[in-house]
Amino acid sequence: MTSTAGELLEVLWGRASTAPVSASQLRVLFILEHNDGINLRTLTDRLASTAPSTSRLCDRLQAAGLVERAVSPANRREVRLHLSSRGHAFLVDLRARREEALRAVLDQMPAARRTALMEGLDAFCEAAAAQMHDDTEASETRIA
């Protein structure tokens, strides 16, 4: 059941997207949104990827105007990554379209079941956020 729900959400999210951004590129945008100014190495670690692959992802996002690179004031050899204003606007619009698609489905559900689902999703978000936080701390400990 959870697999089916995940797949259906993925279909809804795909329908809501209008820009040709891959899942990997979208993940980069989400990471940068919450970690403004991180460097390429940190992003590579968060993606569990390689530096060349991560750099190419950022190249494509920069070419699309969604990401900006800036030289770090503390270390001129280090490049910091930021969402551009267009990148921020893209995520705001994407979330609005996703919410609209999800709202259309939720509106078809009986109120009591919708309430139960929302309570369950709140608990899921708390557990997932805690797990991601723990994973990030473990990753940063390995780097140090």
DSSP file (Angstrom, degrees, kcal/mol; ACC not computed):
  #  RESIDUE AA STRUCTURE BP1 BP2  ACC     N-H-->O    O-->H-N    N-H-->O    O-->H-N    TCO  KAPPA ALPHA  PHI   PSI    X-CA   Y-CA   Z-CA
    1    1 A M     >        0   0    0      0, 0.0     4,-2.5     0, 0.0     5,-0.2   0.000 360.0 360.0 360.0 -44.9    0.0    0.0    0.0
    2    2 A T  H  >  +     0   0    0      1,-0.2     4,-2.5     2,-0.2     5,-0.2   0.868 360.0  52.8 -65.9 -34.3    2.7    2.5    0.9
    3    3 A S  H  > S+     0   0    0      2,-0.2     4,-2.4     1,-0.2    -1,-0.2   0.917 109.8  47.9 -65.2 -42.6    4.5    1.7   -2.4
    4    4 A T  H  > S+     0   0    0      2,-0.2     4,-2.7     1,-0.2    -2,-0.2   0.920 111.2  50.4 -63.6 -43.9    1.4    2.4   -4.3
    5    5 A A  H  X S+     0   0    0     -4,-2.5     4,-2.4     1,-0.2    -2,-0.2   0.920 111.0  49.5 -60.6 -43.7    0.8    5.7   -2.5
    6    6 A G  H  X S+     0   0    0     -4,-2.5     4,-2.2     1,-0.2    -1,-0.2   0.908 111.6  48.5 -61.4 -42.4    4.4    6.7   -3.2
    7    7 A E  H  X S+     0   0    0     -4,-2.4     4,-2.0     2,-0.2    -2,-0.2   0.905 111.1  49.8 -65.1 -41.4    4.0    5.9   -6.9
    8    8 A L  H  X S+     0   0    0     -4,-2.7     4,-2.5     2,-0.2    -2,-0.2   0.893 110.5  50.4 -65.7 -38.6    0.8    7.8   -7.1
    9    9 A L  H  X S+     0   0    0     -4,-2.4     4,-3.1     1,-0.2     5,-0.2   0.911 108.2  53.4 -62.5 -40.9    2.3   10.8   -5.4
   10   10 A E  H  X S+     0   0    0     -4,-2.2     4,-2.4     2,-0.2    -2,-0.2   0.896 109.1  48.6 -61.1 -39.9    5.2   10.6   -7.9
   11   11 A V  H  X S+     0   0    0     -4,-2.0     4,-2.3     2,-0.2    -1,-0.2   0.929 112.1  48.8 -64.8 -45.2    2.7   10.7  -10.8
   12   12 A L  H  X S+     0   0    0     -4,-2.5     4,-1.6     1,-0.2    -2,-0.2   0.925 112.5  48.3 -59.5 -45.1    0.9   13.7   -9.2
   13   13 A W  H  X S+     0   0    0     -4,-3.1     4,-1.1     1,-0.2    -1,-0.2   0.906 110.2  52.2 -62.7 -41.8    4.2   15.5   -8.7
   14   14 A G  H  < S+     0   0    0     -4,-2.4     3,-0.5     1,-0.2    -1,-0.2   0.896 108.7  49.9 -62.0 -40.2    5.3   14.7  -12.3
   15   15 A R  H  < S+     0   0    0     -4,-2.3    -1,-0.2     1,-0.2    -2,-0.2   0.833 108.5  54.1 -65.9 -31.8    2.0   16.1  -13.7
   16   16 A A  H  < S+     0   0    0     -4,-1.6     2,-0.3    -5,-0.2    -1,-0.2   0.708  91.1  90.0 -76.7 -19.5    2.5   19.3  -11.6
   17   17 A S     <  +     0   0    0     -4,-1.1    77,-0.0    -3,-0.5    -4,-0.0  -0.624  42.6 171.3 -84.2 133.5    6.0   19.9  -13.0
   18   18 A T        +     0   0    0     -2,-0.3    -1,-0.1     2,-0.0    -4,-0.0   0.535  56.4  80.4-112.4 -13.0    6.3   22.1  -16.1
   19   19 A A  S    S-     0   0    0     71,-0.1     2,-2.3     2,-0.1    -2,-0.0  -0.714  85.5-117.0 -98.7 147.2   10.0   22.5  -16.3
   20   20 A P        +     0   0    0      0, 0.0     2,-0.5     0, 0.0    -1,-0.1  -0.425  62.0 143.3 -80.0  68.5   12.4   19.9  -17.7
   21   21 A V        -     0   0    0     -2,-2.3    -2,-0.1     4,-0.0    -4,-0.0  -0.939  44.4-134.1-110.8 126.5   14.2   19.4  -14.4
   22   22 A S     >  -     0   0    0     -2,-0.5     4,-2.6     1,-0.1     5,-0.2  -0.227  26.2-106.2 -72.2 166.6   15.4   15.9  -13.6
   23   23 A A  H  > S+     0   0    0      1,-0.2     4,-2.1     2,-0.2     5,-0.1   0.893 122.7  50.8 -60.0 -40.1   14.8   14.3  -10.2
   24   24 A S  H  > S+     0   0    0      2,-0.2     4,-1.8     1,-0.2    -1,-0.2   0.907 110.9  47.8 -65.2 -41.6   18.5   14.7   -9.4
   25   25 A Q  H  > S+     0   0    0      1,-0.2     4,-2.1     2,-0.2    -2,-0.2   0.895 110.6  51.6 -66.1 -39.2   18.4   18.4  -10.4
   26   26 A L  H  X S+     0   0    0     -4,-2.6     4,-2.4     1,-0.2    -1,-0.2   0.892 106.9  53.9 -64.5 -38.6   15.3   18.9   -8.3
   27   27 A R  H  X S+     0   0    0     -4,-2.1     4,-2.4     1,-0.2    -1,-0.2   0.900 106.9  51.9 -61.8 -40.5   17.1   17.3   -5.3
   28   28 A V  H  X S+     0   0    0     -4,-1.8     4,-2.8     2,-0.2     5,-0.2   0.926 108.6  50.9 -60.8 -44.5   20.0   19.8   -5.8
   29   29 A L  H  X S+     0   0    0     -4,-2.1     4,-2.1     1,-0.2    -2,-0.2   0.914 110.8  48.2 -61.1 -42.8   17.5   22.7   -5.8
   30   30 A F  H  X S+     0   0    0     -4,-2.4     4,-1.4     2,-0.2    -1,-0.2   0.913 112.2  49.2 -63.9 -42.0   15.9   21.4   -2.5
   31   31 A I  H  X S+     0   0    0     -4,-2.4     4,-1.2     1,-0.2     3,-0.3   0.931 112.5  47.3 -63.2 -45.1   19.3   21.0   -0.9
   32   32 A L  H  < S+     0   0    0     -4,-2.8    51,-0.3     1,-0.2    -1,-0.2   0.843 105.6  59.9 -66.3 -32.5   20.5   24.5   -1.9
   33   33 A E  H  < S+     0   0    0     -4,-2.1     3,-0.3    -5,-0.2    -1,-0.2   0.879 115.8  33.4 -61.5 -36.8   17.2   26.0   -0.7
   34   34 A H  H  < S+     0   0    0     -4,-1.4    -1,-0.2    -3,-0.3    -2,-0.2   0.531 127.0  40.2 -97.1  -8.0   17.9   24.7    2.8
   35   35 A N  S >< S-     0   0    0     -4,-1.2     3,-1.6    -5,-0.1    -1,-0.2  -0.404  79.0-171.6-137.9  57.6   21.8   25.0    2.7
   36   36 A D  T 3  S+     0   0    0     -3,-0.3    46,-0.2     1,-0.3    -3,-0.1  -0.257  70.2  17.0 -57.3 130.5   22.4   28.3    0.9
   37   37 A G  T 3  S+     0   0    0     44,-2.3    -1,-0.3     1,-0.2    45,-0.2   0.602  83.3 151.7  86.9  12.2   26.0   28.9    0.1
   38   38 A I  E <   -A   81   0A   0     -3,-1.6    43,-2.7    43,-0.5    -1,-0.2  -0.342  43.4-116.0 -71.2 160.4   27.3   25.3    0.5
   39   39 A N  E  >  -A   80   0A   0     41,-0.2     4,-2.2     1,-0.1     5,-0.2  -0.444  25.3-102.8 -92.8 171.5   30.3   24.3   -1.5
   40   40 A L  H  > S+     0   0    0     39,-0.7     4,-2.7     1,-0.2     5,-0.2   0.856 119.0  55.5 -62.5 -37.3   30.4   21.7   -4.2
   41   41 A R  H  > S+     0   0    0      2,-0.2     4,-2.2     1,-0.2    -1,-0.2   0.923 109.0  46.4 -63.5 -44.3   32.1   19.1   -1.9
   42   42 A T  H  > S+     0   0    0      2,-0.2     4,-2.4     1,-0.2    -2,-0.2   0.910 113.2  49.5 -64.8 -42.0   29.4   19.3    0.7
   43   43 A L  H  X S+     0   0    0     -4,-2.2     4,-2.1     2,-0.2    -2,-0.2   0.916 109.1  52.7 -62.1 -42.9   26.7   19.1   -2.0
   44   44 A T  H  X>S+     0   0    0     -4,-2.7     5,-2.2     1,-0.2     4,-0.8   0.913 110.3  48.2 -58.8 -43.7   28.5   16.1   -3.5
   45   45 A D  H ><5S+     0   0    0     -4,-2.2     3,-0.7     1,-0.2    -1,-0.2   0.912 110.1  51.3 -63.3 -43.2   28.4   14.4    0.0
   46   46 A R  H 3<5S+     0   0    0     -4,-2.4    -1,-0.2     1,-0.3    -2,-0.2   0.843 114.1  44.2 -64.4 -32.9   24.7   15.2    0.5
   47   47 A L  H 3<5S-     0   0    0     -4,-2.1    -1,-0.3    -5,-0.2    -2,-0.2   0.595 103.6-132.4 -84.2 -11.2   24.0   13.6   -2.9
   48   48 A A  T <<5 +     0   0    0     -4,-0.8    -3,-0.2    -3,-0.7     2,-0.2   0.945  69.0 119.4  53.9  49.4   26.2   10.6   -2.2
   49   49 A S      < -     0   0    0     -5,-2.2     2,-0.3    -6,-0.1    -1,-0.2  -0.426  68.4 -84.9-124.6-164.6   27.6   11.3   -5.7
   50   50 A T     >  -     0   0    0     -2,-0.2     4,-2.5     1,-0.1     5,-0.2  -0.790  33.4-116.7-109.0 156.6   30.9   12.1   -7.4
   51   51 A A  H  > S+     0   0    0     -2,-0.3     4,-2.7     1,-0.2     5,-0.2   0.909 113.8  50.5 -59.9 -44.3   32.3   15.6   -7.8
   52   52 A P  H  > S+     0   0    0      0, 0.0     4,-2.1     0, 0.0    -1,-0.2   0.916 112.6  46.7 -62.6 -40.2   32.2   15.5  -11.6
   53   53 A S  H  > S+     0   0    0      2,-0.2     4,-2.2     1,-0.2    -2,-0.2   0.918 114.4  47.0 -65.3 -42.9   28.6   14.4  -11.7
   54   54 A T  H  X S+     0   0    0     -4,-2.5     4,-2.4     1,-0.2    -1,-0.2   0.895 110.7  52.2 -66.0 -40.1   27.6   17.0   -9.1
   55   55 A S  H  X S+     0   0    0     -4,-2.7     4,-2.4    -5,-0.2    -1,-0.2   0.905 109.3  49.6 -62.9 -41.4   29.5   19.7  -11.0
   56   56 A R  H  X S+     0   0    0     -4,-2.1     4,-2.3     2,-0.2    -2,-0.2   0.898 108.9  52.6 -65.0 -40.0   27.7   18.8  -14.3
   57   57 A L  H  X S+     0   0    0     -4,-2.2     4,-2.2     1,-0.2    -2,-0.2   0.939 112.1  45.6 -57.9 -46.4   24.3   18.9  -12.5
   58   58 A C  H  X S+     0   0    0     -4,-2.4     4,-2.7     1,-0.2    -2,-0.2   0.861 108.4  57.0 -66.7 -35.9   25.2   22.4  -11.2
   59   59 A D  H  X S+     0   0    0     -4,-2.4     4,-2.5     2,-0.2    -1,-0.2   0.940 109.8  44.8 -57.9 -47.3   26.4   23.4  -14.7
   60   60 A R  H  X S+     0   0    0     -4,-2.3     4,-1.6     1,-0.2    -2,-0.2   0.899 114.3  48.4 -66.0 -40.4   23.0   22.5  -16.2
   61   61 A L  H  <>S+     0   0    0     -4,-2.2     5,-2.6     2,-0.2     6,-1.0   0.869 112.1  49.4 -68.2 -35.3   21.1   24.2  -13.4
   62   62 A Q  H ><5S+     0   0    0     -4,-2.7     3,-1.4     4,-0.2    -2,-0.2   0.910 108.8  52.5 -68.0 -41.6   23.3   27.3  -13.8
   63   63 A A  H 3<5S+     0   0    0     -4,-2.5    -2,-0.2     1,-0.3    -1,-0.2   0.834 108.1  51.9 -62.8 -31.4   22.7   27.3  -17.5
   64   64 A A  T 3<5S-     0   0    0     -4,-1.6    -1,-0.3    -5,-0.2    -2,-0.2   0.514 117.7-116.4 -81.6  -4.6   18.9   27.2  -16.8
   65   65 A G  T < 5S+     0   0    0     -3,-1.4    22,-0.4    -4,-0.3    21,-0.4   0.655  87.4 110.4  81.1  15.8   19.3   30.2  -14.5
   66   66 A L  S   <S+     0   0    0     -5,-2.6    18,-2.1    20,-0.2     2,-0.4   0.688  73.9  40.5 -95.7 -21.1   18.2   28.3  -11.4
   67   67 A V  E     -B   83   0A   0     -6,-1.0     2,-0.4    16,-0.3    16,-0.2  -0.959  63.6-159.4-130.7 145.2   21.6   28.2   -9.6
   68   68 A E  E     -B   82   0A   0     14,-3.3    14,-2.5    -2,-0.4     2,-0.4  -0.947   7.4-149.4-121.9 146.7   24.4   30.7   -9.1
   69   69 A R  E     -B   81   0A   0     -2,-0.4     2,-0.4    12,-0.2    12,-0.2  -0.921  17.0-179.8-112.9 141.3   28.0   30.1   -8.2
   70   70 A A  E     -B   80   0A   0     10,-2.5    10,-3.9    -2,-0.4     2,-0.2  -0.999  32.2-110.4-141.5 142.0   30.0   32.6   -6.2
   71   71 A V  E     -B   79   0A   0     -2,-0.4     8,-0.2     8,-0.2     5,-0.1  -0.517  42.1-111.2 -69.7 134.8   33.6   32.6   -5.1
   72   72 A S        -     0   0    0      6,-3.1     6,-0.2     3,-0.6     3,-0.1  -0.466  14.0-142.8 -67.4 133.4   33.8   32.3   -1.3
   73   73 A P  S    S+     0   0    0      0, 0.0     3,-0.2     0, 0.0    -1,-0.1   0.778 102.1  50.8 -67.1 -24.2   35.1   35.4    0.4
   74   74 A A  S    S+     0   0    0      1,-0.3     2,-0.3     4,-0.0    -2,-0.0   0.785 125.8  18.2 -83.1 -28.4   37.0   33.3    2.9
   75   75 A N    >   -     0   0    0      3,-0.2     3,-2.2    -3,-0.1    -3,-0.6  -0.870  62.9-157.9-148.6 106.9   38.7   31.1    0.3
   76   76 A R  T 3  S+     0   0    0     -2,-0.3    -1,-0.1     1,-0.3    -2,-0.0   0.662  94.2  59.8 -64.8 -15.7   39.0   32.2   -3.3
   77   77 A R  T 3  S+     0   0    0     -6,-0.1     2,-0.4     2,-0.0    -1,-0.3   0.597  92.5  83.3 -85.0 -10.4   39.5   28.6   -4.5
   78   78 A E    <   -     0   0    0     -3,-2.2    -6,-3.1    -6,-0.2     2,-0.5  -0.792  67.1-151.9 -99.6 134.2   36.2   27.6   -3.0
   79   79 A V  E     - B   0  71A   0     -2,-0.4   -39,-0.7    -8,-0.2     2,-0.3  -0.891   7.7-150.8-105.4 131.4   32.9   28.1   -4.9
   80   80 A R  E     -AB  39  70A   0    -10,-3.9   -10,-2.5    -2,-0.5     2,-0.4  -0.790   9.9-140.1-100.3 144.0   29.7   28.6   -3.1
   81   81 A L  E     +AB  38  69A   0    -43,-2.7   -44,-2.3    -2,-0.3   -43,-0.5  -0.871  23.6 173.1-109.4 136.4   26.3   27.5   -4.5
   82   82 A H  E     - B   0  68A   0    -14,-2.5   -14,-3.3    -2,-0.4     2,-0.3  -0.979  35.4-112.2-138.5 148.1   23.1   29.5   -4.2
   83   83 A L  E     - B   0  67A   0     -2,-0.3   -16,-0.3   -51,-0.3     2,-0.1  -0.644  37.7-132.2 -72.2 137.1   19.6   29.3   -5.6
   84   84 A S     >  -     0   0    0    -18,-2.1     4,-2.4    -2,-0.3     5,-0.2  -0.348  27.5-101.2 -79.1 171.5   19.0   32.2   -8.0
   85   85 A S  H  > S+     0   0    0      1,-0.2     4,-2.5     2,-0.2     5,-0.2   0.879 128.9  53.1 -61.6 -35.3   15.8   34.3   -7.7
   86   86 A R  H  > S+     0   0    0    -21,-0.4     4,-2.4     2,-0.2    -1,-0.2   0.882 107.0  52.1 -65.3 -37.5   14.6   32.3  -10.6
   87   87 A G  H  > S+     0   0    0    -22,-0.4     4,-2.1     2,-0.2    -2,-0.2   0.913 110.4  47.3 -63.7 -43.8   15.4   29.0   -8.7
   88   88 A H  H  X S+     0   0    0     -4,-2.4     4,-2.3     2,-0.2    -2,-0.2   0.932 113.0  48.7 -61.9 -45.7   13.4   30.2   -5.7
   89   89 A A  H  X S+     0   0    0     -4,-2.5     4,-2.6     1,-0.2     5,-0.2   0.887 108.4  54.8 -62.5 -39.1   10.5   31.2   -7.9
   90   90 A F  H  X S+     0   0    0     -4,-2.4     4,-2.8     1,-0.2    -1,-0.2   0.930 110.0  45.9 -59.7 -46.2   10.6   27.9   -9.6
   91   91 A L  H  X S+     0   0    0     -4,-2.1     4,-2.6     2,-0.2    -2,-0.2   0.887 111.9  51.0 -66.9 -38.6   10.3   26.0   -6.3
   92   92 A V  H  X S+     0   0    0     -4,-2.3     4,-2.0     2,-0.2    -1,-0.2   0.939 114.4  44.2 -61.6 -46.2    7.5   28.3   -5.1
   93   93 A D  H  X S+     0   0    0     -4,-2.6     4,-2.5     2,-0.2    -2,-0.2   0.907 112.5  51.8 -65.6 -42.6    5.6   27.7   -8.3
   94   94 A L  H  X S+     0   0    0     -4,-2.8     4,-2.6     1,-0.2     5,-0.2   0.929 110.6  48.2 -60.3 -46.3    6.3   23.9   -8.2
   95   95 A R  H  X S+     0   0    0     -4,-2.6     4,-2.8     1,-0.2    -1,-0.2   0.893 110.6  51.5 -63.5 -39.0    5.1   23.6   -4.7
   96   96 A A  H  X S+     0   0    0     -4,-2.0     4,-2.2     2,-0.2    -1,-0.2   0.921 112.1  46.1 -64.0 -43.4    1.9   25.6   -5.5
   97   97 A R  H  X S+     0   0    0     -4,-2.5     4,-2.1     2,-0.2    -2,-0.2   0.888 113.7  49.1 -67.4 -37.9    1.2   23.3   -8.5
   98   98 A R  H  X S+     0   0    0     -4,-2.6     4,-2.6    -5,-0.2     5,-0.2   0.920 111.1  49.7 -65.4 -43.3    1.9   20.2   -6.4
   99   99 A E  H  X S+     0   0    0     -4,-2.8     4,-3.0     1,-0.2    -2,-0.2   0.898 110.0  51.1 -63.4 -39.7   -0.4   21.4   -3.6
  100  100 A E  H  X S+     0   0    0     -4,-2.2     4,-1.8     2,-0.2    -1,-0.2   0.913 111.4  47.4 -63.3 -43.0   -3.2   22.1   -6.1
  101  101 A A  H  X S+     0   0    0     -4,-2.1     4,-1.1     2,-0.2    -2,-0.2   0.912 115.7  45.1 -64.9 -42.2   -2.9   18.6   -7.6
  102  102 A L  H  X S+     0   0    0     -4,-2.6     4,-2.8     1,-0.2     3,-0.4   0.900 109.0  56.0 -68.4 -40.8   -2.9   17.0   -4.2
  103  103 A R  H  X S+     0   0    0     -4,-3.0     4,-2.6     1,-0.2    -1,-0.2   0.881 102.1  57.3 -59.3 -39.0   -5.7   19.2   -3.0
  104  104 A A  H  < S+     0   0    0     -4,-1.8     4,-0.4     1,-0.2    -1,-0.2   0.868 111.5  42.5 -61.2 -36.5   -7.9   18.0   -5.9
  105  105 A V  H >< S+     0   0    0     -4,-1.1     3,-1.4    -3,-0.4     4,-0.4   0.930 113.6  50.8 -74.3 -46.9   -7.4   14.4   -4.7
  106  106 A L  H >< S+     0   0    0     -4,-2.8     3,-1.7     1,-0.3    -2,-0.2   0.856 101.8  62.2 -60.3 -35.4   -7.9   15.2   -1.0
  107  107 A D  T 3< S+     0   0    0     -4,-2.6    -1,-0.3     1,-0.3    -2,-0.2   0.720  98.6  57.4 -64.1 -19.8  -11.1   17.0   -1.8
  108  108 A Q  T <  S+     0   0    0     -3,-1.4    -1,-0.3    -4,-0.4    -2,-0.2   0.554  92.3  89.5 -85.8  -8.3  -12.5   13.7   -3.0
  109  109 A M  S <  S-     0   0    0     -3,-1.7     2,-0.0    -4,-0.4     5,-0.0  -0.602  89.7-100.2 -89.6 148.7  -11.9   12.0    0.3
  110  110 A P     >  -     0   0    0      0, 0.0     4,-2.3     0, 0.0     3,-0.3  -0.388  37.6-115.1 -61.2 146.7  -14.4   11.9    3.2
  111  111 A A  H  > S+     0   0    0      1,-0.2     4,-2.5     2,-0.2     5,-0.2   0.863 112.4  51.7 -55.8 -43.3  -13.5   14.5    5.8
  112  112 A A  H  > S+     0   0    0      1,-0.2     4,-2.1     2,-0.2    -1,-0.2   0.896 112.3  45.5 -64.9 -39.6  -12.7   12.0    8.6
  113  113 A R  H  > S+     0   0    0     -3,-0.3     4,-2.4     2,-0.2    -1,-0.2   0.864 111.6  52.9 -71.8 -35.0  -10.3   10.0    6.4
  114  114 A R  H  X S+     0   0    0     -4,-2.3     4,-2.4     2,-0.2    -2,-0.2   0.912 109.7  48.8 -64.5 -42.4   -8.7   13.2    5.2
  115  115 A T  H  X S+     0   0    0     -4,-2.5     4,-2.3     2,-0.2    -2,-0.2   0.925 111.4  49.2 -62.4 -45.4   -8.1   14.3    8.8
  116  116 A A  H  X S+     0   0    0     -4,-2.1     4,-2.3     1,-0.2    -2,-0.2   0.904 111.2  50.2 -61.6 -41.3   -6.6   10.9    9.6
  117  117 A L  H  X S+     0   0    0     -4,-2.4     4,-2.7     2,-0.2    -1,-0.2   0.925 109.8  50.0 -62.9 -44.6   -4.3   11.1    6.6
  118  118 A M  H  X S+     0   0    0     -4,-2.4     4,-2.1     2,-0.2    -2,-0.2   0.888 110.6  49.7 -63.9 -39.3   -3.1   14.6    7.5
  119  119 A E  H  X S+     0   0    0     -4,-2.3     4,-1.9     2,-0.2    -1,-0.2   0.917 112.5  48.1 -64.0 -42.4   -2.4   13.5   11.1
  120  120 A G  H  X S+     0   0    0     -4,-2.3     4,-2.4     1,-0.2    -2,-0.2   0.894 110.4  51.2 -64.2 -40.3   -0.4   10.5    9.7
  121  121 A L  H  X S+     0   0    0     -4,-2.7     4,-2.8     2,-0.2    -1,-0.2   0.867 106.5  54.6 -66.7 -35.9    1.5   12.7    7.3
  122  122 A D  H  X S+     0   0    0     -4,-2.1     4,-2.1     2,-0.2    -1,-0.2   0.936 110.8  45.6 -60.3 -45.8    2.4   15.1   10.1
  123  123 A A  H  X S+     0   0    0     -4,-1.9     4,-2.3     1,-0.2    -2,-0.2   0.893 112.2  51.9 -64.6 -39.5    3.9   12.1   12.0
  124  124 A F  H  X S+     0   0    0     -4,-2.4     4,-3.0     2,-0.2     5,-0.2   0.928 108.7  50.3 -61.7 -45.8    5.6   10.9    8.9
  125  125 A C  H  X S+     0   0    0     -4,-2.8     4,-2.6     1,-0.2     5,-0.2   0.898 110.6  49.5 -61.4 -41.6    7.2   14.4    8.3
  126  126 A E  H  X S+     0   0    0     -4,-2.1     4,-2.2     2,-0.2    -1,-0.2   0.938 114.3  44.6 -62.6 -46.6    8.5   14.5   11.8
  127  127 A A  H  X S+     0   0    0     -4,-2.3     4,-2.3     2,-0.2    -2,-0.2   0.912 115.1  47.8 -65.5 -42.8   10.0   11.1   11.6
  128  128 A A  H  X S+     0   0    0     -4,-3.0     4,-2.7     2,-0.2     5,-0.2   0.909 111.6  50.1 -65.7 -42.0   11.5   11.7    8.2
  129  129 A A  H  X S+     0   0    0     -4,-2.6     4,-2.4    -5,-0.2    -1,-0.2   0.907 111.2  49.4 -63.1 -41.1   13.0   15.0    9.2
  130  130 A A  H  X S+     0   0    0     -4,-2.2     4,-2.4    -5,-0.2    -2,-0.2   0.917 112.1  48.1 -64.0 -42.5   14.6   13.4   12.3
  131  131 A Q  H  X S+     0   0    0     -4,-2.3     4,-2.6     2,-0.2    -2,-0.2   0.924 112.3  48.1 -65.0 -43.7   16.1   10.6   10.2
  132  132 A M  H  X S+     0   0    0     -4,-2.7     4,-2.4     2,-0.2    -1,-0.2   0.891 111.2  51.3 -63.9 -38.6   17.5   13.1    7.6
  133  133 A H  H  X S+     0   0    0     -4,-2.4     4,-2.4    -5,-0.2    -1,-0.2   0.925 111.5  47.2 -62.7 -44.6   18.9   15.2   10.4
  134  134 A D  H  X S+     0   0    0     -4,-2.4     4,-2.3     1,-0.2    -2,-0.2   0.898 112.1  50.4 -63.2 -40.9   20.6   12.1   11.9
  135  135 A D  H  X S+     0   0    0     -4,-2.6     4,-2.2     2,-0.2    -2,-0.2   0.890 110.7  49.5 -64.2 -39.9   21.9   11.1    8.5
  136  136 A T  H  X S+     0   0    0     -4,-2.4     4,-2.5     2,-0.2    -2,-0.2   0.917 111.2  48.7 -65.7 -44.3   23.3   14.6    7.9
  137  137 A E  H  X S+     0   0    0     -4,-2.4     4,-2.0     1,-0.2    -2,-0.2   0.903 111.9  49.2 -62.6 -41.4   25.0   14.6   11.3
  138  138 A A  H  X S+     0   0    0     -4,-2.3     4,-1.8     2,-0.2    -1,-0.2   0.891 111.8  49.3 -64.7 -39.5   26.5   11.1   10.7
  139  139 A S  H  X S+     0   0    0     -4,-2.2     4,-1.6     1,-0.2    -2,-0.2   0.905 111.2  48.6 -65.8 -42.4   27.8   12.2    7.3
  140  140 A E  H  X S+     0   0    0     -4,-2.5     4,-1.8     1,-0.2    -1,-0.2   0.844 108.7  54.4 -68.4 -32.4   29.3   15.4    8.7
  141  141 A T  H  < S+     0   0    0     -4,-2.0    -1,-0.2     1,-0.2    -2,-0.2   0.899 107.4  50.2 -66.3 -40.8   31.0   13.3   11.4
  142  142 A R  H  < S+     0   0    0     -4,-1.8    -1,-0.2     1,-0.2    -2,-0.2   0.848 110.6  50.2 -65.5 -34.0   32.6   11.0    8.8
  143  143 A I  H  <        0   0    0     -4,-1.6    -1,-0.2     1,-0.2    -2,-0.2   0.881 360.0 360.0 -71.6 -38.7   33.9   14.1    6.9
  144  144 A A     <        0   0    0     -4,-1.8    -1,-0.2    -5,-0.1    -2,-0.2   0.463 360.0 360.0 -70.7 360.0   35.5   15.7   10.0
